[in-house]
Amino acid sequence: MSILNQTYTEIEVIVIDDGSTDCSYTICKSFQNIDARIKVFHQENQGIHGARNTGIKLALGEYILFVDDDDYIDEKYIEYLYSCIIKNDADLVIAGCKYVNDDGVEISVSIPNSAELSDLLENHLLGYP
């Protein structure tokens, strides 16, 4: 879990088990017992927006970062994003992503352009209650 290895450690990790049918909930609860920053919640399947909205409601922090179960983030990722917020007095930071294979070899890089960011803000981010 790359999120637990961040150089910026003052984080709250909210895990929403959105109706999984495997052992995910049990595994996540075991992590919660090891690391006090982790909070695990279960809900009936509501899809990604439902899970994220639940996480937003439960979050105590000032900033929110969404990390999906199949994501890997660099150990300095949160430190870097937070420094961008502080340095630029920003309310929002949007980063691109790098797609890598199981061996860590880069497949492609995705950096949103201004039209994609505009669509994201108008149709997705502002749609979260």
Secondary structure, DSSP 8 states (H G I E B T S, - for coil): -GGGG-SS----EEEEEES-SSSHHHHHHHHHHH-TTEEEEEE---HHHHHHHHHHHH--SS------TT----TTHHHHHHHHHHHHT-S-----EEEE-TT--EEEEE---HHHHHHHHHHTGGG--
